[in-house]
Amino acid sequence: MPRTVDADTALEEVLAFLANPPPPGSPQDDLFGERLRQVISASIPVRPGDSEDDSPILALSEDLRRRLDAAARKRGGSHPFGEHPDGIGPTLGMDLSRS
């Protein structure tokens, strides 16, 4: 299991992975996915009506946000429910693979 890191360190690791993408399916690729989710989660903008406590930990430029979103879509592109290859069906007790 990868070590837990702070949001700034996760961002540095994601930028390094964007510059030199790891081989698909490798342990480094798994780490890239984990760090990418962490960075995106830490940079979700506050919407009107949200609490001050919900402010993002990371402030990303629009360009970087687009690059990260594109990387996340590419990683989960063949899976309709994100990166998990079986989707959400098994979690809910359903088989959505034949839908």
The first five atom37 places (N, CA, C, CB, O) and aatype in JSON, in Angstrom:
{
  "aatype": [12, 14, 1, 16, 19, 3, 0, 3, 16, 0, 10, 6, 6, 19, 10, 0, 13, 10, 0, 2, 14, 14, 14, 14, 7, 15, 14, 5, 3, 3, 10, 13, 7, 6, 1, 10, 1, 5, 19, 9, 15, 0, 15, 9, 14, 19, 1, 14, 7, 3, 15, 6, 3, 3, 15, 14, 9, 10, 0, 10, 15, 6, 3, 10, 1, 1, 1, 10, 3, 0, 0, 0, 1, 11, 1, 7, 7, 15, 8, 14, 13, 7, 6, 8, 14, 3, 7, 9, 7, 14, 16, 10, 7, 12, 3, 10, 15, 1, 15],
  "atom_mask": [
    [1, 1, 1, 1, 1],
    [1, 1, 1, 1, 1],
    [1, 1, 1, 1, 1],
    [1, 1, 1, 1, 1],
    [1, 1, 1, 1, 1],
    [1, 1, 1, 1, 1],
    [1, 1, 1, 1, 1],
    [1, 1, 1, 1, 1],
    [1, 1, 1, 1, 1],
    [1, 1, 1, 1, 1],
    [1, 1, 1, 1, 1],
    [1, 1, 1, 1, 1],
    [1, 1, 1, 1, 1],
    [1, 1, 1, 1, 1],
    [1, 1, 1, 1, 1],
    [1, 1, 1, 1, 1],
    [1, 1, 1, 1, 1],
    [1, 1, 1, 1, 1],
    [1, 1, 1, 1, 1],
    [1, 1, 1, 1, 1],
    [1, 1, 1, 1, 1],
    [1, 1, 1, 1, 1],
    [1, 1, 1, 1, 1],
    [1, 1, 1, 1, 1],
    [1, 1, 1, 0, 1],
    [1, 1, 1, 1, 1],
    [1, 1, 1, 1, 1],
    [1, 1, 1, 1, 1],
    [1, 1, 1, 1, 1],
    [1, 1, 1, 1, 1],
    [1, 1, 1, 1, 1],
    [1, 1, 1, 1, 1],
    [1, 1, 1, 0, 1],
    [1, 1, 1, 1, 1],
    [1, 1, 1, 1, 1],
    [1, 1, 1, 1, 1],
    [1, 1, 1, 1, 1],
    [1, 1, 1, 1, 1],
    [1, 1, 1, 1, 1],
    [1, 1, 1, 1, 1],
    [1, 1, 1, 1, 1],
    [1, 1, 1, 1, 1],
    [1, 1, 1, 1, 1],
    [1, 1, 1, 1, 1],
    [1, 1, 1, 1, 1],
    [1, 1, 1, 1, 1],
    [1, 1, 1, 1, 1],
    [1, 1, 1, 1, 1],
    [1, 1, 1, 0, 1],
    [1, 1, 1, 1, 1],
    [1, 1, 1, 1, 1],
    [1, 1, 1, 1, 1],
    [1, 1, 1, 1, 1],
    [1, 1, 1, 1, 1],
    [1, 1, 1, 1, 1],
    [1, 1, 1, 1, 1],
    [1, 1, 1, 1, 1],
    [1, 1, 1, 1, 1],
    [1, 1, 1, 1, 1],
    [1, 1, 1, 1, 1],
    [1, 1, 1, 1, 1],
    [1, 1, 1, 1, 1],
    [1, 1, 1, 1, 1],
    [1, 1, 1, 1, 1],
    [1, 1, 1, 1, 1],
    [1, 1, 1, 1, 1],
    [1, 1, 1, 1, 1],
    [1, 1, 1, 1, 1],
    [1, 1, 1, 1, 1],
    [1, 1, 1, 1, 1],
    [1, 1, 1, 1, 1],
    [1, 1, 1, 1, 1],
    [1, 1, 1, 1, 1],
    [1, 1, 1, 1, 1],
    [1, 1, 1, 1, 1],
    [1, 1, 1, 0, 1],
    [1, 1, 1, 0, 1],
    [1, 1, 1, 1, 1],
    [1, 1, 1, 1, 1],
    [1, 1, 1, 1, 1],
    [1, 1, 1, 1, 1],
    [1, 1, 1, 0, 1],
    [1, 1, 1, 1, 1],
    [1, 1, 1, 1, 1],
    [1, 1, 1, 1, 1],
    [1, 1, 1, 1, 1],
    [1, 1, 1, 0, 1],
    [1, 1, 1, 1, 1],
    [1, 1, 1, 0, 1],
    [1, 1, 1, 1, 1],
    [1, 1, 1, 1, 1],
    [1, 1, 1, 1, 1],
    [1, 1, 1, 0, 1],
    [1, 1, 1, 1, 1],
    [1, 1, 1, 1, 1],
    [1, 1, 1, 1, 1],
    [1, 1, 1, 1, 1],
    [1, 1, 1, 1, 1],
    [1, 1, 1, 1, 1]
  ],
  "atom_positions": [
    [[0.85, -1.18, 0.0], [0.0, 0.0, 0.0], [0.89, 1.24, 0.0], [-0.96, 0.0, 1.22], [1.82, 1.34, 0.8]],
    [[0.6, 2.19, -0.9], [1.42, 3.4, -0.97], [1.31, 4.22, 0.31], [1.01, 4.25, -2.17], [0.29, 4.21, 1.0]],
    [[2.37, 4.92, 0.6], [2.36, 5.78, 1.78], [1.47, 6.99, 1.54], [3.8, 6.24, 2.13], [1.3, 7.44, 0.41]],
    [[0.91, 7.49, 2.6], [0.06, 8.68, 2.52], [0.96, 9.91, 2.47], [-0.92, 8.76, 3.74], [1.96, 9.99, 3.18]],
    [[0.6, 10.85, 1.62], [1.38, 12.09, 1.5], [0.43, 13.28, 1.57], [2.21, 12.11, 0.18], [-0.78, 13.14, 1.39]],
    [[0.99, 14.46, 1.82], [0.18, 15.67, 1.85], [-0.17, 16.08, 0.42], [0.92, 16.83, 2.59], [0.41, 15.55, -0.53]],
    [[-1.09, 17.0, 0.27], [-1.6, 17.39, -1.04], [-0.52, 18.01, -1.92], [-2.75, 18.38, -0.87], [-0.5, 17.76, -3.13]],
    [[0.38, 18.79, -1.35], [1.45, 19.4, -2.15], [2.4, 18.34, -2.72], [2.24, 20.41, -1.31], [2.81, 18.42, -3.88]],
    [[2.74, 17.35, -1.89], [3.6, 16.27, -2.36], [2.89, 15.45, -3.43], [4.02, 15.36, -1.18], [3.5, 15.05, -4.42]],
    [[1.6, 15.2, -3.23], [0.82, 14.47, -4.24], [0.82, 15.22, -5.56], [-0.62, 14.24, -3.75], [0.94, 14.6, -6.62]],
    [[0.68, 16.54, -5.51], [0.7, 17.34, -6.73], [2.06, 17.24, -7.43], [0.38, 18.81, -6.4], [2.11, 17.09, -8.65]],
    [[3.14, 17.3, -6.68], [4.47, 17.16, -7.26], [4.61, 15.8, -7.95], [5.56, 17.32, -6.19], [5.16, 15.72, -9.05]],
    [[4.13, 14.74, -7.3], [4.21, 13.4, -7.88], [3.36, 13.3, -9.15], [3.77, 12.35, -6.86], [3.79, 12.69, -10.13]],
    [[2.18, 13.89, -9.13], [1.31, 13.85, -10.31], [1.96, 14.59, -11.47], [-0.07, 14.48, -9.99], [1.93, 14.11, -12.6]],
    [[2.56, 15.74, -11.21], [3.24, 16.49, -12.28], [4.39, 15.68, -12.87], [3.75, 17.83, -11.74], [4.62, 15.71, -14.08]],
    [[5.12, 14.95, -12.02], [6.2, 14.09, -12.5], [5.64, 12.95, -13.36], [7.02, 13.52, -11.32], [6.22, 12.61, -14.39]],
    [[4.52, 12.36, -12.94], [3.9, 11.29, -13.72], [3.35, 11.82, -15.04], [2.77, 10.63, -12.91], [3.39, 11.12, -16.05]],
    [[2.83, 13.05, -15.05], [2.35, 13.63, -16.31], [3.5, 13.82, -17.29], [1.64, 14.97, -16.05], [3.33, 13.63, -18.49]],
    [[4.67, 14.2, -16.78], [5.84, 14.41, -17.62], [6.39, 13.08, -18.14], [6.92, 15.17, -16.85], [6.87, 13.01, -19.27]],
    [[6.33, 12.05, -17.32], [6.83, 10.72, -17.67], [5.81, 9.67, -17.24], [8.23, 10.44, -17.01], [5.95, 9.09, -16.16]],
    [[4.78, 9.43, -18.05], [3.72, 8.5, -17.65], [4.26, 7.09, -17.4], [2.65, 8.45, -18.72], [5.09, 6.58, -18.16]],
    [[3.79, 6.47, -16.33], [4.23, 5.1, -16.03], [3.55, 4.1, -16.96], [3.93, 4.75, -14.55], [2.52, 4.4, -17.55]],
    [[4.13, 2.91, -17.09], [3.5, 1.88, -17.92], [2.13, 1.49, -17.35], [4.4, 0.63, -18.02], [1.99, 1.32, -16.14]],
    [[1.12, 1.36, -18.22], [-0.21, 0.97, -17.74], [-0.17, -0.35, -16.97], [-1.19, 0.86, -18.92], [0.48, -1.3, -17.38]],
    [[-0.88, -0.37, -15.85], [-0.96, -1.58, -15.04], [0.19, -1.79, -14.08], [0.0, 0.0, 0.0], [0.18, -2.74, -13.3]],
    [[1.19, -0.92, -14.13], [2.35, -1.05, -13.23], [2.01, -0.5, -11.85], [3.58, -0.32, -13.82], [1.04, 0.23, -11.69]],
    [[2.81, -0.86, -10.85], [2.6, -0.27, -9.51], [2.68, 1.26, -9.54], [3.63, -0.81, -8.53], [1.97, 1.93, -8.8]],
    [[3.55, 1.81, -10.4], [3.66, 3.25, -10.51], [2.39, 3.85, -11.12], [4.89, 3.63, -11.36], [1.98, 4.95, -10.76]],
    [[1.77, 3.11, -12.03], [0.52, 3.56, -12.63], [-0.59, 3.59, -11.58], [0.12, 2.64, -13.82], [-1.41, 4.5, -11.56]],
    [[-0.6, 2.59, -10.71], [-1.57, 2.58, -9.61], [-1.35, 3.77, -8.69], [-1.48, 1.26, -8.81], [-2.3, 4.42, -8.25]],
    [[-0.08, 4.06, -8.4], [0.25, 5.2, -7.54], [-0.17, 6.5, -8.22], [1.76, 5.23, -7.22], [-0.7, 7.41, -7.57]],
    [[0.06, 6.6, -9.53], [-0.36, 7.78, -10.3], [-1.86, 7.99, -10.16], [0.03, 7.64, -11.79], [-2.31, 9.1, -9.9]],
    [[-2.64, 6.93, -10.32], [-4.09, 7.03, -10.18], [-4.51, 7.49, -8.8], [0.0, 0.0, 0.0], [-5.4, 8.33, -8.65]],
    [[-3.86, 6.93, -7.79], [-4.19, 7.32, -6.41], [-3.86, 8.79, -6.15], [-3.43, 6.43, -5.42], [-4.67, 9.52, -5.58]],
    [[-2.67, 9.22, -6.57], [-2.26, 10.61, -6.36], [-3.12, 11.56, -7.19], [-0.77, 10.79, -6.72], [-3.44, 12.66, -6.74]],
    [[-3.49, 11.15, -8.4], [-4.34, 11.97, -9.25], [-5.69, 12.21, -8.58], [-4.53, 11.31, -10.62], [-6.18, 13.33, -8.56]],
    [[-6.28, 11.16, -8.04], [-7.56, 11.31, -7.31], [-7.39, 12.23, -6.11], [-8.09, 9.93, -6.85], [-8.27, 13.05, -5.83]],
    [[-6.27, 12.1, -5.4], [-6.02, 12.94, -4.22], [-5.92, 14.4, -4.62], [-4.73, 12.49, -3.51], [-6.5, 15.27, -3.96]],
    [[-5.19, 14.69, -5.68], [-5.0, 16.08, -6.12], [-6.32, 16.68, -6.6], [-3.94, 16.16, -7.23], [-6.65, 17.81, -6.26]],
    [[-7.05, 15.92, -7.39], [-8.33, 16.43, -7.88], [-9.28, 16.69, -6.71], [-8.96, 15.44, -8.88], [-9.97, 17.71, -6.69]],
    [[-9.31, 15.77, -5.76], [-10.18, 15.95, -4.59], [-9.77, 17.17, -3.77], [-10.14, 14.69, -3.7], [-10.63, 17.9, -3.25]],
    [[-8.47, 17.39, -3.65], [-7.98, 18.5, -2.84], [-8.14, 19.85, -3.52], [-6.53, 18.28, -2.49], [-7.92, 20.89, -2.91]],
    [[-8.54, 19.84, -4.81], [-8.64, 21.11, -5.53], [-10.05, 21.41, -6.03], [-7.69, 21.1, -6.7], [-10.23, 22.29, -6.86]],
    [[-11.03, 20.69, -5.52], [-12.41, 20.95, -5.93], [-12.82, 22.35, -5.46], [-13.39, 19.86, -5.36], [-12.75, 22.64, -4.27]],
    [[-13.23, 23.2, -6.39], [-13.59, 24.57, -6.01], [-14.85, 24.62, -5.13], [-13.81, 25.43, -7.25], [-15.71, 23.75, -5.2]],
    [[-14.91, 25.65, -4.33], [-16.06, 25.87, -3.46], [-17.21, 26.41, -4.31], [-15.71, 26.85, -2.29], [-17.0, 27.26, -5.17]],
    [[-18.4, 25.91, -4.06], [-19.58, 26.42, -4.75], [-20.31, 27.4, -3.83], [-20.53, 25.25, -5.19], [-20.15, 27.34, -2.61]],
    [[-21.09, 28.27, -4.4], [-21.86, 29.19, -3.56], [-22.7, 28.41, -2.54], [-22.78, 30.1, -4.43], [-23.37, 27.43, -2.88]],
    [[-22.65, 28.85, -1.33], [-23.4, 28.21, -0.27], [-22.6, 27.18, 0.51], [0.0, 0.0, 0.0], [-23.05, 26.72, 1.56]],
    [[-21.4, 26.81, 0.01], [-20.56, 25.86, 0.73], [-19.93, 26.55, 1.94], [-19.47, 25.28, -0.2], [-19.78, 27.77, 1.96]],
    [[-19.57, 25.78, 2.91], [-18.93, 26.27, 4.11], [-17.49, 26.68, 3.81], [-18.96, 25.21, 5.21], [-16.87, 26.16, 2.89]],
    [[-16.98, 27.61, 4.59], [-15.57, 28.02, 4.47], [-14.66, 26.82, 4.7], [-15.23, 29.16, 5.48], [-13.56, 26.76, 4.15]],
    [[-15.11, 25.87, 5.51], [-14.31, 24.67, 5.8], [-14.15, 23.79, 4.56], [-14.96, 23.87, 6.93], [-13.28, 22.91, 4.53]],
    [[-14.97, 24.01, 3.54], [-14.92, 23.21, 2.32], [-13.96, 23.8, 1.28], [-16.3, 23.09, 1.73], [-13.88, 23.3, 0.16]],
    [[-13.24, 24.85, 1.64], [-12.3, 25.48, 0.7], [-11.27, 24.45, 0.24], [-11.6, 26.7, 1.36], [-10.84, 23.6, 1.02]],
    [[-10.87, 24.54, -1.03], [-9.89, 23.58, -1.53], [-8.53, 23.75, -0.86], [-9.74, 23.72, -3.03], [-8.13, 24.85, -0.5]],
    [[-7.84, 22.64, -0.72], [-6.5, 22.64, -0.14], [-5.5, 23.13, -1.18], [-6.11, 21.23, 0.38], [-4.54, 23.83, -0.85]],
    [[-5.73, 22.77, -2.44], [-4.85, 23.16, -3.54], [-5.57, 24.12, -4.47], [-4.35, 21.93, -4.31], [-6.75, 23.93, -4.77]],
    [[-4.87, 25.13, -4.93], [-5.41, 26.04, -5.94], [-4.67, 25.75, -7.25], [-5.27, 27.55, -5.51], [-3.46, 25.97, -7.34]],
    [[-5.41, 25.27, -8.25], [-4.82, 24.91, -9.53], [-5.25, 25.89, -10.61], [-5.2, 23.48, -9.93], [-6.36, 26.42, -10.58]],
    [[-4.37, 26.11, -11.57], [-4.74, 26.94, -12.71], [-5.76, 26.17, -13.55], [-3.49, 27.33, -13.57], [-5.87, 24.95, -13.44]],
    [[-6.51, 26.9, -14.38], [-7.5, 26.25, -15.24], [-6.84, 25.27, -16.2], [-8.29, 27.3, -16.04], [-7.37, 24.19, -16.47]],
    [[-5.66, 25.64, -16.71], [-4.94, 24.76, -17.62], [-4.54, 23.45, -16.95], [-3.7, 25.47, -18.17], [-4.73, 22.37, -17.51]],
    [[-3.99, 23.55, -15.74], [-3.6, 22.34, -15.02], [-4.82, 21.51, -14.66], [-2.81, 22.7, -13.76], [-4.78, 20.28, -14.75]],
    [[-5.89, 22.16, -14.26], [-7.13, 21.45, -13.93], [-7.62, 20.66, -15.14], [-8.23, 22.45, -13.45], [-8.03, 19.5, -15.01]],
    [[-7.58, 21.28, -16.32], [-7.99, 20.58, -17.56], [-7.09, 19.39, -17.85], [-7.97, 21.55, -18.76], [-7.57, 18.32, -18.24]],
    [[-5.79, 19.56, -17.65], [-4.85, 18.45, -17.88], [-5.11, 17.3, -16.93], [-3.41, 18.93, -17.73], [-5.07, 16.14, -17.34]],
    [[-5.37, 17.61, -15.68], [-5.64, 16.56, -14.7], [-6.96, 15.86, -14.99], [-5.66, 17.14, -13.27], [-7.06, 14.63, -14.9]],
    [[-7.97, 16.63, -15.35], [-9.26, 16.03, -15.7], [-9.12, 15.14, -16.93], [-10.31, 17.14, -15.96], [-9.73, 14.06, -16.99]],
    [[-8.33, 15.58, -17.91], [-8.12, 14.77, -19.11], [-7.39, 13.47, -18.77], [-7.32, 15.57, -20.17], [-7.72, 12.41, -19.29]],
    [[-6.4, 13.56, -17.89], [-5.67, 12.36, -17.47], [-6.6, 11.4, -16.74], [-4.47, 12.73, -16.58], [-6.52, 10.19, -16.94]],
    [[-7.46, 11.93, -15.89], [-8.4, 11.08, -15.15], [-9.39, 10.42, -16.1], [-9.16, 11.91, -14.09], [-9.69, 9.23, -15.95]],
    [[-9.89, 11.17, -17.08], [-10.81, 10.58, -18.07], [-10.12, 9.5, -18.89], [-11.37, 11.66, -19.01], [-10.7, 8.45, -19.16]],
    [[-8.87, 9.75, -19.27], [-8.12, 8.77, -20.06], [-7.91, 7.49, -19.26], [-6.76, 9.35, -20.5], [-8.04, 6.39, -19.79]],
    [[-7.59, 7.64, -17.99], [-7.37, 6.47, -17.13], [-8.64, 5.65, -16.96], [-6.85, 6.9, -15.76], [-8.58, 4.42, -16.89]],
    [[-9.79, 6.3, -16.88], [-11.05, 5.59, -16.67], [-11.88, 5.47, -17.93], [0.0, 0.0, 0.0], [-13.05, 5.1, -17.86]],
    [[-11.29, 5.78, -19.09], [-12.02, 5.83, -20.35], [-12.74, 4.57, -20.74], [0.0, 0.0, 0.0], [-13.83, 4.64, -21.33]],
    [[-12.19, 3.41, -20.45], [-12.83, 2.17, -20.86], [-13.79, 1.63, -19.8], [-11.78, 1.13, -21.18], [-14.42, 0.59, -20.0]],
    [[-13.91, 2.32, -18.7], [-14.78, 1.89, -17.62], [-15.88, 2.93, -17.41], [-13.97, 1.67, -16.3], [-15.57, 4.09, -17.1]],
    [[-17.12, 2.56, -17.58], [-18.2, 3.55, -17.49], [-18.37, 4.18, -16.11], [-19.48, 2.91, -17.88], [-18.99, 5.23, -15.99]],
    [[-17.81, 3.55, -15.08], [-17.98, 4.08, -13.72], [-16.65, 4.48, -13.11], [-18.67, 3.05, -12.84], [-16.51, 4.44, -11.88]],
    [[-15.67, 4.86, -13.93], [-14.39, 5.29, -13.41], [-13.34, 4.21, -13.55], [0.0, 0.0, 0.0], [-13.44, 3.35, -14.42]],
    [[-12.33, 4.25, -12.71], [-11.18, 3.37, -12.85], [-11.47, 1.92, -12.46], [-10.07, 3.88, -12.03], [-10.77, 1.03, -12.94]],
    [[-12.44, 1.67, -11.63], [-12.69, 0.3, -11.2], [-13.17, -0.52, -12.38], [-13.72, 0.26, -10.04], [-14.2, -0.19, -12.97]],
    [[-12.46, -1.6, -12.75], [-12.81, -2.34, -13.96], [-14.19, -2.99, -13.92], [-11.78, -3.39, -14.21], [-14.78, -3.23, -14.97]],
    [[-14.7, -3.27, -12.74], [-16.02, -3.89, -12.63], [-17.11, -2.87, -12.38], [-16.02, -4.91, -11.52], [-18.28, -3.24, -12.23]],
    [[-16.76, -1.6, -12.34], [-17.76, -0.56, -12.12], [-18.32, -0.6, -10.72], [0.0, 0.0, 0.0], [-17.71, -1.16, -9.81]],
    [[-19.49, -0.01, -10.54], [-20.11, 0.04, -9.21], [-21.07, -1.11, -9.0], [-20.83, 1.35, -9.01], [-21.52, -1.33, -7.87]],
    [[-21.39, -1.84, -10.04], [-22.37, -2.92, -9.95], [-22.09, -3.92, -8.83], [0.0, 0.0, 0.0], [-22.98, -4.19, -8.02]],
    [[-20.86, -4.48, -8.77], [-20.61, -5.47, -7.72], [-20.79, -4.92, -6.3], [-19.23, -6.01, -7.86], [-21.18, -5.65, -5.39]],
    [[-20.5, -3.63, -6.13], [-20.69, -3.02, -4.82], [-22.17, -2.99, -4.45], [-20.11, -1.59, -4.81], [-22.53, -3.14, -3.28]],
    [[-23.02, -2.8, -5.45], [-24.44, -2.71, -5.21], [-25.14, -4.05, -5.4], [-25.04, -1.69, -6.12], [-26.36, -4.13, -5.27]],
    [[-24.37, -5.11, -5.7], [-24.96, -6.41, -5.89], [-25.59, -6.6, -7.26], [0.0, 0.0, 0.0], [-26.46, -7.46, -7.44]],
    [[-25.15, -5.8, -8.23], [-25.7, -5.9, -9.58], [-24.59, -6.24, -10.57], [-26.39, -4.59, -9.99], [-23.42, -5.95, -10.31]],
    [[-24.94, -6.85, -11.67], [-23.99, -7.11, -12.74], [-24.35, -6.19, -13.9], [-24.01, -8.61, -13.17], [-25.3, -6.45, -14.64]],
    [[-23.57, -5.13, -14.05], [-23.85, -4.16, -15.11], [-23.01, -4.42, -16.35], [-23.59, -2.75, -14.6], [-23.08, -3.66, -17.32]],
    [[-22.22, -5.49, -16.33], [-21.32, -5.73, -17.45], [-22.07, -6.1, -18.73], [-20.36, -6.82, -17.11], [-21.51, -5.93, -19.82]],
    [[-23.28, -6.58, -18.63], [-24.05, -6.98, -19.81], [-25.1, -5.95, -20.18], [-24.71, -8.32, -19.57], [-25.92, -6.19, -21.07]],
    [[-25.1, -4.82, -19.51], [-26.13, -3.78, -19.75], [-25.89, -3.06, -21.03], [-26.16, -2.79, -18.62], [-26.65, -2.16, -21.38]]
  ]
}
